[in-house]
Amino acid sequence: MATAIAADRLHATKNSLPEGVRQQMSELLQARLADALDLQLQAKQAHWNVKGPSFIALHELFDKAVDEIREYSDETAERLVQLGGVAEGTVQAVNGRTSLAPYPLDISAGRDHVEAFSSALSSYGAATRRAIDAAAGAGDQATADIFTEITRGVDKLLYFVESHNL
């Protein structure tokens, strides 16, 4: 289960955002980091296990998704640390924080992986859109901008993945 980041766990910084905002953003960023790391592993699960007539196209697409999501994870973690937080990216931390549904481990057909991974992308995109509003509402436009950039990329990935279900 997710735990709040203790205020005393924030590192000292000369960042001009108030401590309360930095605290709130650290928690928000940590939640989205857990989702991004989970999503990255879900894409790798699909990449390794996809089978069927569209194998090579999906195999390469899922690997491209891993690379892009890795960038989202890195941007999110770096912003969290910039604000004085601690990026928690271990499997154990992610398992306790992710809001994504577990990826099915018993599928292999390309169509099933497209359905499962597009659902995960959609959930991550929705959570990240909510994070845009939360960051903007807290007065942290830089964090809102990072989340906006991420949603643009997620929307594009979702479009690419869903195009295989036509």
Backbone bond lengths (Angstrom), bond angles and torsions (degrees), N, CA, C in turn:
res aa  C-N    CA-C-N  psi(-1)  N-CA   C-N-CA  omega(-1)  CA-C   N-CA-C  phi
1 M - - - 1.452 - - 1.522 108.25 -
2 A 1.311 116.70 142.23 1.467 122.00 -178.43 1.518 110.86 -64.86
3 T 1.307 113.59 143.25 1.457 119.15 176.38 1.511 109.01 -122.20
4 A 1.316 115.86 150.62 1.460 120.42 179.06 1.515 109.59 -73.64
5 I 1.299 115.59 150.66 1.455 121.63 175.43 1.519 107.14 -81.97
6 A 1.317 116.34 120.58 1.462 120.64 -178.33 1.519 110.12 -65.97
7 A 1.327 116.37 139.66 1.459 121.17 -179.92 1.519 111.08 -57.12
8 D 1.332 117.48 -33.85 1.448 119.43 -179.76 1.528 112.03 -74.90
9 R 1.324 117.21 -5.52 1.467 120.87 175.37 1.513 111.54 -88.38
10 L 1.318 118.09 -9.56 1.457 119.61 176.21 1.525 108.61 -71.75
11 H 1.312 115.27 132.91 1.459 119.99 176.11 1.522 109.23 -77.89
12 A 1.306 116.28 150.22 1.465 120.86 176.46 1.522 109.13 -64.01
13 T 1.310 115.73 139.45 1.460 121.95 177.62 1.521 108.71 -152.44
14 K 1.304 115.71 156.28 1.463 120.54 175.61 1.523 110.85 -93.34
15 N 1.325 116.86 11.64 1.455 121.05 175.32 1.526 107.78 -56.74
16 S 1.323 116.73 133.93 1.464 120.73 -173.05 1.527 114.70 -79.08
17 L 1.322 118.92 -5.39 1.466 119.28 176.11 1.526 109.01 -67.95
18 P 1.316 117.21 139.29 1.466 119.72 177.80 1.531 111.44 -58.49
19 E 1.322 116.68 150.58 1.463 121.36 -177.74 1.527 111.90 -56.03
20 G 1.319 117.42 -40.30 1.464 120.01 179.56 1.519 112.21 -61.73
21 V 1.321 116.95 -38.69 1.465 121.14 177.71 1.522 109.36 -69.39
22 R 1.320 116.78 -43.09 1.463 119.92 178.59 1.527 110.43 -61.51
23 Q 1.315 116.44 -38.92 1.468 121.31 177.43 1.527 110.50 -62.57
24 Q 1.323 115.52 -50.03 1.465 120.83 -179.64 1.531 111.15 -60.94
25 M 1.335 116.82 -43.29 1.462 120.27 -179.57 1.531 111.21 -68.57
26 S 1.333 117.20 -35.17 1.462 120.18 177.37 1.520 110.64 -60.89
27 E 1.311 117.00 -43.01 1.469 121.00 178.32 1.530 111.10 -66.03
28 L 1.320 116.21 -42.57 1.459 121.00 179.28 1.531 110.80 -64.68
29 L 1.313 116.30 -45.61 1.459 120.82 179.84 1.529 111.27 -65.12
30 Q 1.328 117.00 -39.06 1.460 120.02 179.06 1.531 111.00 -63.51
31 A 1.308 116.47 -39.77 1.466 119.91 178.32 1.528 111.23 -63.61
32 R 1.324 116.90 -44.41 1.459 119.83 179.68 1.526 111.25 -72.12
33 L 1.341 118.04 -29.68 1.463 120.53 174.94 1.529 110.13 -63.82
34 A 1.309 116.73 -44.45 1.472 120.10 178.35 1.527 110.09 -59.49
35 D 1.320 116.54 -43.83 1.469 119.85 178.91 1.524 111.20 -63.32
36 A 1.337 117.02 -42.66 1.465 120.34 -178.45 1.524 111.11 -64.77
37 L 1.317 116.88 -42.09 1.465 119.77 178.63 1.526 111.18 -66.39
38 D 1.320 117.20 -39.47 1.466 121.15 175.42 1.528 109.51 -62.87
39 L 1.322 117.28 -46.01 1.465 121.74 -179.40 1.526 110.93 -60.86
40 Q 1.315 116.45 -39.66 1.462 121.28 177.92 1.529 110.39 -60.64
41 L 1.315 116.95 -43.94 1.470 120.52 178.29 1.526 111.49 -68.94
42 Q 1.325 117.50 -34.01 1.464 119.94 176.88 1.529 110.33 -65.22
43 A 1.335 116.60 -39.92 1.469 120.04 177.64 1.524 110.39 -64.15
44 K 1.321 116.85 -38.84 1.464 120.44 178.81 1.531 110.19 -67.57
45 Q 1.323 117.26 -38.03 1.466 121.44 176.53 1.531 109.74 -58.86
46 A 1.325 116.25 -45.67 1.472 120.65 178.34 1.532 110.14 -64.40
47 H 1.317 117.08 -44.76 1.469 122.52 -179.71 1.528 111.28 -56.23
48 W 1.320 116.32 -46.30 1.463 120.46 -176.92 1.523 112.98 -70.86
49 N 1.310 118.15 -30.13 1.464 120.67 -167.00 1.521 116.07 -113.64
50 V 1.314 118.90 -1.63 1.463 120.18 -177.92 1.526 110.56 -69.26
51 K 1.331 114.91 142.43 1.463 121.73 178.22 1.533 108.01 -141.59
52 G 1.315 115.50 159.26 1.455 120.15 175.24 1.514 112.31 124.14
53 P 1.329 115.48 -176.69 1.462 121.28 -174.49 1.535 113.96 -60.58
54 S 1.303 117.72 -27.50 1.472 121.10 -179.98 1.528 111.56 -98.93
55 F 1.333 116.24 21.97 1.465 120.72 -173.94 1.525 112.77 -48.97
56 I 1.311 118.21 -58.91 1.464 119.91 -170.88 1.528 111.23 -64.48
57 A 1.324 117.27 -40.54 1.466 119.93 179.27 1.528 110.96 -62.84
58 L 1.326 116.57 -45.31 1.466 120.11 -179.40 1.526 111.42 -72.33
59 H 1.324 117.04 -41.24 1.464 121.60 177.82 1.534 109.88 -54.41
60 E 1.325 116.76 -47.11 1.468 121.23 179.50 1.529 111.93 -70.88
61 L 1.320 117.51 -38.13 1.459 120.89 178.88 1.522 111.13 -64.22
62 F 1.315 117.03 -44.38 1.467 119.62 179.68 1.536 110.50 -64.52
63 D 1.326 117.22 -36.25 1.468 119.40 178.04 1.529 110.88 -68.93
64 K 1.326 116.84 -37.51 1.473 120.52 175.13 1.532 109.48 -62.50
65 A 1.319 117.08 -40.08 1.468 121.42 177.78 1.521 110.36 -61.04
66 V 1.327 117.29 -41.92 1.473 121.07 178.28 1.527 109.71 -56.72
67 D 1.325 116.25 -47.25 1.472 120.49 -179.04 1.526 111.86 -61.95
68 E 1.318 117.16 -43.56 1.464 120.30 -179.29 1.527 111.18 -68.17
69 I 1.308 116.78 -42.39 1.463 120.36 -179.14 1.530 110.07 -67.22
70 R 1.328 117.06 -32.63 1.467 120.39 175.21 1.532 109.76 -58.92
71 E 1.311 116.97 -39.52 1.468 120.90 176.74 1.528 111.03 -63.82
72 Y 1.335 116.83 -41.04 1.472 120.14 178.56 1.529 110.05 -63.16
73 S 1.328 115.51 -42.27 1.470 119.89 178.57 1.521 110.55 -60.41
74 D 1.314 116.02 -44.78 1.457 120.97 -177.51 1.529 111.58 -65.13
75 E 1.328 116.56 -45.53 1.474 120.35 177.89 1.522 111.07 -59.78
76 T 1.322 115.52 -42.97 1.465 121.30 -178.87 1.528 110.52 -65.31
77 A 1.326 116.71 -47.70 1.469 120.87 -179.04 1.531 111.39 -63.98
78 E 1.318 116.14 -41.64 1.470 118.77 -179.46 1.525 111.45 -65.51
79 R 1.319 117.81 -39.10 1.469 120.07 177.45 1.524 109.93 -64.97
80 L 1.307 117.17 -41.19 1.461 121.78 179.19 1.535 110.07 -57.83
81 V 1.319 116.68 -45.51 1.460 121.07 -179.25 1.534 111.14 -70.95
82 Q 1.322 117.72 -35.31 1.470 121.04 176.53 1.522 110.98 -57.87
83 L 1.317 116.42 -33.34 1.461 121.23 -177.84 1.531 112.33 -86.53
84 G 1.326 116.83 1.49 1.450 120.83 177.48 1.511 114.29 101.00
85 G 1.319 117.76 0.02 1.453 121.15 179.96 1.516 112.41 -82.89
86 V 1.301 115.10 176.59 1.460 122.78 176.96 1.523 107.09 -115.99
87 A 1.323 116.48 120.05 1.467 120.69 178.30 1.520 108.79 -75.30
88 E 1.314 116.12 119.30 1.461 122.19 -179.27 1.522 108.34 -104.72
89 G 1.334 115.92 101.13 1.450 120.53 -173.64 1.507 115.30 -117.87
90 T 1.319 118.05 17.76 1.458 119.20 177.24 1.521 110.10 -76.30
91 V 1.304 115.81 160.17 1.470 120.38 177.83 1.526 110.17 -57.24
92 Q 1.333 116.50 -40.85 1.463 120.11 -179.13 1.532 110.87 -64.14
93 A 1.320 117.38 -42.71 1.465 120.55 179.38 1.527 110.99 -65.60
94 V 1.315 115.85 -43.06 1.466 120.58 179.75 1.518 110.14 -63.21
95 N 1.317 117.11 -44.77 1.457 121.27 -179.49 1.535 111.47 -58.41
96 G 1.311 116.71 -35.54 1.456 120.34 -179.50 1.514 114.48 -80.72
97 R 1.328 117.78 -12.57 1.464 120.48 -173.65 1.525 116.10 -119.22
98 T 1.317 118.40 -23.50 1.464 119.22 -172.63 1.525 111.75 -59.93
99 S 1.321 114.90 143.30 1.466 119.73 175.65 1.530 110.78 -101.85
100 L 1.336 117.11 -1.61 1.462 120.33 -178.77 1.524 111.02 -78.09
101 A 1.312 115.03 148.51 1.465 120.84 174.84 1.523 109.00 -67.67
102 P 1.322 117.02 148.36 1.464 119.31 177.12 1.532 110.87 -60.09
103 Y 1.319 115.57 142.64 1.457 120.70 178.13 1.529 109.01 -78.45
104 P 1.334 118.11 135.51 1.464 119.52 179.88 1.533 110.63 -66.80
105 L 1.310 116.60 131.26 1.457 121.61 -177.40 1.522 112.83 -95.99
106 D 1.319 116.42 -3.96 1.463 120.46 -174.59 1.525 113.11 -108.15
107 I 1.331 117.66 24.79 1.464 120.42 -179.38 1.525 109.79 -115.14
108 S 1.328 115.80 154.14 1.460 120.38 176.09 1.528 111.85 -141.38
109 A 1.308 118.28 -28.21 1.463 121.53 -177.46 1.525 110.75 -63.55
110 G 1.310 114.97 138.06 1.457 120.49 -179.57 1.513 112.81 -51.92
111 R 1.317 117.16 -44.83 1.467 121.66 -178.70 1.536 111.44 -61.07
112 D 1.332 116.54 -38.02 1.462 120.48 179.08 1.526 111.19 -68.62
113 H 1.330 116.87 -39.36 1.463 119.99 177.26 1.530 110.50 -68.32
114 V 1.312 116.85 -37.96 1.472 119.83 176.83 1.525 109.78 -60.28
115 E 1.315 116.54 -45.21 1.469 120.74 -179.93 1.533 110.86 -63.97
116 A 1.321 116.64 -47.93 1.467 120.39 -177.30 1.529 111.44 -65.50
117 F 1.328 116.83 -45.97 1.461 119.01 -176.44 1.525 111.41 -72.72
118 S 1.324 118.09 -35.71 1.467 119.11 177.71 1.531 110.20 -66.04
119 S 1.320 117.76 -34.42 1.468 120.45 175.80 1.530 110.65 -64.58
120 A 1.327 116.59 -42.09 1.471 120.51 178.35 1.526 110.51 -64.79
121 L 1.335 117.26 -44.25 1.470 120.71 177.31 1.525 111.09 -59.35
122 S 1.318 116.41 -43.34 1.461 121.02 -179.86 1.529 111.06 -61.84
123 S 1.327 116.83 -44.08 1.474 120.62 179.07 1.515 111.28 -63.28
124 Y 1.330 116.38 -44.27 1.465 120.85 178.83 1.532 110.18 -63.52
125 G 1.316 116.54 -42.53 1.468 120.37 178.63 1.519 111.57 -61.94
126 A 1.314 117.76 -42.03 1.467 121.29 179.69 1.529 110.87 -64.91
127 A 1.324 116.96 -43.08 1.472 120.31 179.08 1.521 110.76 -65.32
128 T 1.310 116.34 -36.92 1.464 120.24 -179.81 1.527 110.66 -71.22
129 R 1.321 117.68 -35.71 1.473 120.07 174.86 1.525 111.06 -62.74
130 R 1.321 116.33 -41.28 1.473 119.32 176.79 1.536 110.02 -63.42
131 A 1.319 116.26 -34.80 1.470 120.46 179.10 1.524 111.21 -67.14
132 I 1.327 117.98 -32.40 1.472 121.17 176.01 1.524 108.51 -58.05
133 D 1.317 116.05 -50.43 1.468 121.18 -178.14 1.524 111.54 -63.83
134 A 1.332 116.91 -40.78 1.466 120.24 -179.94 1.519 111.01 -65.29
135 A 1.326 117.27 -43.24 1.469 120.55 -179.65 1.527 110.90 -67.01
136 A 1.315 116.52 -43.59 1.467 119.89 178.56 1.526 110.19 -63.78
137 G 1.316 117.18 -41.55 1.456 121.41 179.10 1.515 113.09 -63.85
138 A 1.334 116.38 -28.63 1.464 120.97 178.93 1.528 111.83 -85.02
139 G 1.324 116.22 -6.94 1.462 120.14 179.31 1.518 114.10 89.17
140 D 1.319 117.56 17.31 1.461 121.15 178.82 1.527 109.13 -108.66
141 Q 1.315 115.29 83.14 1.462 121.31 -177.58 1.525 112.07 -66.49
142 A 1.328 117.66 -30.93 1.466 119.76 -180.00 1.529 110.61 -64.21
143 T 1.325 116.94 -44.53 1.459 120.37 177.76 1.534 109.96 -67.07
144 A 1.318 117.33 -41.38 1.468 120.42 176.83 1.525 110.27 -58.56
145 D 1.335 116.81 -39.03 1.459 121.25 179.99 1.528 111.31 -65.58
146 I 1.324 116.77 -40.59 1.472 120.29 177.21 1.527 109.49 -61.12
147 F 1.326 116.76 -46.41 1.465 119.63 179.47 1.528 111.62 -64.47
148 T 1.328 117.43 -34.98 1.465 120.77 177.09 1.522 110.28 -64.00
149 E 1.328 116.19 -44.27 1.456 120.72 178.25 1.531 110.73 -60.86
150 I 1.319 116.04 -42.44 1.468 120.47 179.82 1.529 110.76 -62.95
151 T 1.334 117.34 -43.19 1.478 118.44 -178.26 1.524 111.54 -64.83
152 R 1.323 116.93 -33.78 1.475 118.46 176.28 1.525 110.00 -60.88
153 G 1.319 116.46 -44.47 1.463 120.36 179.35 1.517 112.44 -67.25
154 V 1.318 116.64 -41.16 1.471 120.50 179.58 1.523 110.17 -64.60
155 D 1.317 116.89 -41.95 1.467 119.76 177.95 1.527 111.00 -59.46
156 K 1.332 116.68 -39.62 1.466 120.60 179.28 1.528 110.43 -67.91
157 L 1.336 117.09 -44.27 1.464 119.92 176.94 1.525 111.07 -60.46
158 L 1.320 116.27 -43.03 1.465 120.62 179.25 1.532 110.29 -59.89
159 Y 1.308 116.61 -42.27 1.469 121.78 177.48 1.526 110.19 -59.80
160 F 1.335 116.80 -46.09 1.465 120.32 179.83 1.527 112.11 -62.76
161 V 1.330 116.13 -44.13 1.462 120.34 -178.07 1.532 110.16 -69.03
162 E 1.323 116.78 -48.08 1.474 119.66 -178.33 1.529 112.34 -63.43
163 S 1.304 117.65 -25.51 1.479 120.46 179.41 1.521 111.42 -63.94
164 H 1.311 118.20 -17.13 1.465 121.63 177.97 1.521 112.40 -83.42
165 N 1.311 118.01 -4.02 1.473 121.39 179.91 1.512 112.38 -105.52
166 L 1.299 117.20 18.89 1.475 120.13 179.38 1.510 111.19 -80.88
